[in-house]
């Protein structure tokens, strides 16, 4: 498995995009793609931390679970975390 496809222990469900599409984010690569599509108006401090953590995982400096935790925190902060 490529380093950029490191799996999360469990998927994170978020609403993203103009049509509020629900995405199940399952990997660090998926989180990076989702963060790229993140609405500009909802990019707060936790978004920046999630972005930095995902990049640190890709550089081999952090774990996929670190990225997942940061991603969940950013989604909660911005109101994009979808209910299960």
Biotite code that builds the C-alpha atoms (Angstrom):
import biotite.structure as struc

atoms = struc.array([
    struc.Atom([0.000, 0.000, 0.000], chain_id="A", res_id=1, res_name="UNK", atom_name="CA", element="C"),
    struc.Atom([1.307, 3.441, -0.891], chain_id="A", res_id=2, res_name="UNK", atom_name="CA", element="C"),
    struc.Atom([2.114, 5.711, 2.034], chain_id="A", res_id=3, res_name="UNK", atom_name="CA", element="C"),
    struc.Atom([-0.412, 8.288, 0.836], chain_id="A", res_id=4, res_name="UNK", atom_name="CA", element="C"),
    struc.Atom([-3.215, 5.710, 1.086], chain_id="A", res_id=5, res_name="UNK", atom_name="CA", element="C"),
    struc.Atom([-2.693, 4.909, 4.759], chain_id="A", res_id=6, res_name="UNK", atom_name="CA", element="C"),
    struc.Atom([-6.041, 3.696, 6.080], chain_id="A", res_id=7, res_name="UNK", atom_name="CA", element="C"),
    struc.Atom([-7.916, 5.135, 9.021], chain_id="A", res_id=8, res_name="UNK", atom_name="CA", element="C"),
    struc.Atom([-9.060, 2.716, 11.726], chain_id="A", res_id=9, res_name="UNK", atom_name="CA", element="C"),
    struc.Atom([-12.634, 3.652, 10.824], chain_id="A", res_id=10, res_name="UNK", atom_name="CA", element="C"),
    struc.Atom([-14.088, 6.008, 8.200], chain_id="A", res_id=11, res_name="UNK", atom_name="CA", element="C"),
    struc.Atom([-14.987, 9.623, 8.924], chain_id="A", res_id=12, res_name="UNK", atom_name="CA", element="C"),
    struc.Atom([-18.249, 10.814, 7.371], chain_id="A", res_id=13, res_name="UNK", atom_name="CA", element="C"),
    struc.Atom([-18.305, 14.457, 6.275], chain_id="A", res_id=14, res_name="UNK", atom_name="CA", element="C"),
    struc.Atom([-20.543, 16.747, 4.205], chain_id="A", res_id=15, res_name="UNK", atom_name="CA", element="C"),
    struc.Atom([-18.486, 18.585, 1.633], chain_id="A", res_id=16, res_name="UNK", atom_name="CA", element="C"),
    struc.Atom([-18.953, 20.487, -1.606], chain_id="A", res_id=17, res_name="UNK", atom_name="CA", element="C"),
    struc.Atom([-21.599, 22.827, -2.949], chain_id="A", res_id=18, res_name="UNK", atom_name="CA", element="C"),
    struc.Atom([-24.250, 20.108, -2.842], chain_id="A", res_id=19, res_name="UNK", atom_name="CA", element="C"),
    struc.Atom([-23.288, 18.859, 0.656], chain_id="A", res_id=20, res_name="UNK", atom_name="CA", element="C"),
    struc.Atom([-22.273, 15.469, -0.691], chain_id="A", res_id=21, res_name="UNK", atom_name="CA", element="C"),
    struc.Atom([-21.570, 12.985, 2.081], chain_id="A", res_id=22, res_name="UNK", atom_name="CA", element="C"),
    struc.Atom([-18.133, 11.400, 1.847], chain_id="A", res_id=23, res_name="UNK", atom_name="CA", element="C"),
    struc.Atom([-16.770, 8.521, 3.861], chain_id="A", res_id=24, res_name="UNK", atom_name="CA", element="C"),
    struc.Atom([-13.098, 9.383, 4.267], chain_id="A", res_id=25, res_name="UNK", atom_name="CA", element="C"),
    struc.Atom([-11.125, 6.177, 4.816], chain_id="A", res_id=26, res_name="UNK", atom_name="CA", element="C"),
    struc.Atom([-7.484, 7.108, 4.220], chain_id="A", res_id=27, res_name="UNK", atom_name="CA", element="C"),
    struc.Atom([-4.951, 9.880, 4.710], chain_id="A", res_id=28, res_name="UNK", atom_name="CA", element="C"),
    struc.Atom([-5.042, 10.434, 0.940], chain_id="A", res_id=29, res_name="UNK", atom_name="CA", element="C"),
    struc.Atom([-8.828, 10.783, 1.116], chain_id="A", res_id=30, res_name="UNK", atom_name="CA", element="C"),
    struc.Atom([-8.511, 13.292, 3.954], chain_id="A", res_id=31, res_name="UNK", atom_name="CA", element="C"),
    struc.Atom([-6.006, 15.333, 1.930], chain_id="A", res_id=32, res_name="UNK", atom_name="CA", element="C"),
    struc.Atom([-8.400, 15.403, -1.033], chain_id="A", res_id=33, res_name="UNK", atom_name="CA", element="C"),
    struc.Atom([-11.292, 16.406, 1.220], chain_id="A", res_id=34, res_name="UNK", atom_name="CA", element="C"),
    struc.Atom([-9.251, 19.168, 2.861], chain_id="A", res_id=35, res_name="UNK", atom_name="CA", element="C"),
    struc.Atom([-8.504, 20.547, -0.611], chain_id="A", res_id=36, res_name="UNK", atom_name="CA", element="C"),
    struc.Atom([-12.277, 20.773, -1.253], chain_id="A", res_id=37, res_name="UNK", atom_name="CA", element="C"),
    struc.Atom([-12.984, 22.262, 2.214], chain_id="A", res_id=38, res_name="UNK", atom_name="CA", element="C"),
    struc.Atom([-15.030, 25.478, 2.031], chain_id="A", res_id=39, res_name="UNK", atom_name="CA", element="C"),
    struc.Atom([-12.770, 28.528, 2.435], chain_id="A", res_id=40, res_name="UNK", atom_name="CA", element="C"),
    struc.Atom([-15.152, 30.085, 4.964], chain_id="A", res_id=41, res_name="UNK", atom_name="CA", element="C"),
    struc.Atom([-14.837, 27.035, 7.232], chain_id="A", res_id=42, res_name="UNK", atom_name="CA", element="C"),
    struc.Atom([-11.034, 26.829, 7.324], chain_id="A", res_id=43, res_name="UNK", atom_name="CA", element="C"),
    struc.Atom([-10.228, 27.564, 10.960], chain_id="A", res_id=44, res_name="UNK", atom_name="CA", element="C"),
    struc.Atom([-7.337, 26.668, 13.247], chain_id="A", res_id=45, res_name="UNK", atom_name="CA", element="C"),
    struc.Atom([-8.280, 22.980, 13.420], chain_id="A", res_id=46, res_name="UNK", atom_name="CA", element="C"),
    struc.Atom([-8.453, 22.830, 9.620], chain_id="A", res_id=47, res_name="UNK", atom_name="CA", element="C"),
    struc.Atom([-4.854, 24.094, 9.481], chain_id="A", res_id=48, res_name="UNK", atom_name="CA", element="C"),
    struc.Atom([-3.805, 21.545, 12.085], chain_id="A", res_id=49, res_name="UNK", atom_name="CA", element="C"),
    struc.Atom([-5.487, 18.729, 10.139], chain_id="A", res_id=50, res_name="UNK", atom_name="CA", element="C"),
    struc.Atom([-3.806, 19.859, 6.924], chain_id="A", res_id=51, res_name="UNK", atom_name="CA", element="C"),
    struc.Atom([-0.394, 19.967, 8.629], chain_id="A", res_id=52, res_name="UNK", atom_name="CA", element="C"),
    struc.Atom([-0.944, 16.599, 10.312], chain_id="A", res_id=53, res_name="UNK", atom_name="CA", element="C"),
    struc.Atom([-1.931, 14.907, 7.036], chain_id="A", res_id=54, res_name="UNK", atom_name="CA", element="C"),
    struc.Atom([1.206, 16.278, 5.394], chain_id="A", res_id=55, res_name="UNK", atom_name="CA", element="C"),
    struc.Atom([3.287, 15.047, 8.348], chain_id="A", res_id=56, res_name="UNK", atom_name="CA", element="C"),
    struc.Atom([1.823, 11.562, 7.864], chain_id="A", res_id=57, res_name="UNK", atom_name="CA", element="C"),
    struc.Atom([2.759, 11.645, 4.188], chain_id="A", res_id=58, res_name="UNK", atom_name="CA", element="C"),
    struc.Atom([6.294, 12.633, 5.247], chain_id="A", res_id=59, res_name="UNK", atom_name="CA", element="C"),
    struc.Atom([6.421, 9.660, 7.624], chain_id="A", res_id=60, res_name="UNK", atom_name="CA", element="C"),
    struc.Atom([6.445, 11.843, 10.747], chain_id="A", res_id=61, res_name="UNK", atom_name="CA", element="C"),
    struc.Atom([2.987, 11.050, 12.189], chain_id="A", res_id=62, res_name="UNK", atom_name="CA", element="C"),
    struc.Atom([0.498, 8.177, 12.170], chain_id="A", res_id=63, res_name="UNK", atom_name="CA", element="C"),
    struc.Atom([-2.700, 7.749, 10.175], chain_id="A", res_id=64, res_name="UNK", atom_name="CA", element="C"),
    struc.Atom([-4.652, 7.816, 13.440], chain_id="A", res_id=65, res_name="UNK", atom_name="CA", element="C"),
    struc.Atom([-3.103, 11.217, 14.261], chain_id="A", res_id=66, res_name="UNK", atom_name="CA", element="C"),
    struc.Atom([-4.415, 12.438, 10.906], chain_id="A", res_id=67, res_name="UNK", atom_name="CA", element="C"),
    struc.Atom([-7.838, 10.913, 11.554], chain_id="A", res_id=68, res_name="UNK", atom_name="CA", element="C"),
    struc.Atom([-8.116, 12.594, 14.965], chain_id="A", res_id=69, res_name="UNK", atom_name="CA", element="C"),
    struc.Atom([-7.092, 15.975, 13.532], chain_id="A", res_id=70, res_name="UNK", atom_name="CA", element="C"),
    struc.Atom([-9.477, 15.540, 10.595], chain_id="A", res_id=71, res_name="UNK", atom_name="CA", element="C"),
    struc.Atom([-12.415, 14.708, 12.894], chain_id="A", res_id=72, res_name="UNK", atom_name="CA", element="C"),
    struc.Atom([-11.647, 17.741, 15.075], chain_id="A", res_id=73, res_name="UNK", atom_name="CA", element="C"),
    struc.Atom([-11.595, 20.018, 12.024], chain_id="A", res_id=74, res_name="UNK", atom_name="CA", element="C"),
    struc.Atom([-14.863, 18.566, 10.722], chain_id="A", res_id=75, res_name="UNK", atom_name="CA", element="C"),
    struc.Atom([-16.534, 19.041, 14.113], chain_id="A", res_id=76, res_name="UNK", atom_name="CA", element="C"),
    struc.Atom([-15.250, 22.635, 14.412], chain_id="A", res_id=77, res_name="UNK", atom_name="CA", element="C"),
    struc.Atom([-16.557, 23.553, 10.964], chain_id="A", res_id=78, res_name="UNK", atom_name="CA", element="C"),
    struc.Atom([-19.883, 21.747, 11.213], chain_id="A", res_id=79, res_name="UNK", atom_name="CA", element="C"),
    struc.Atom([-19.027, 19.387, 8.353], chain_id="A", res_id=80, res_name="UNK", atom_name="CA", element="C"),
    struc.Atom([-19.000, 16.147, 10.368], chain_id="A", res_id=81, res_name="UNK", atom_name="CA", element="C"),
    struc.Atom([-22.025, 14.116, 9.246], chain_id="A", res_id=82, res_name="UNK", atom_name="CA", element="C"),
    struc.Atom([-24.107, 12.028, 11.626], chain_id="A", res_id=83, res_name="UNK", atom_name="CA", element="C"),
    struc.Atom([-23.798, 8.295, 11.255], chain_id="A", res_id=84, res_name="UNK", atom_name="CA", element="C"),
])
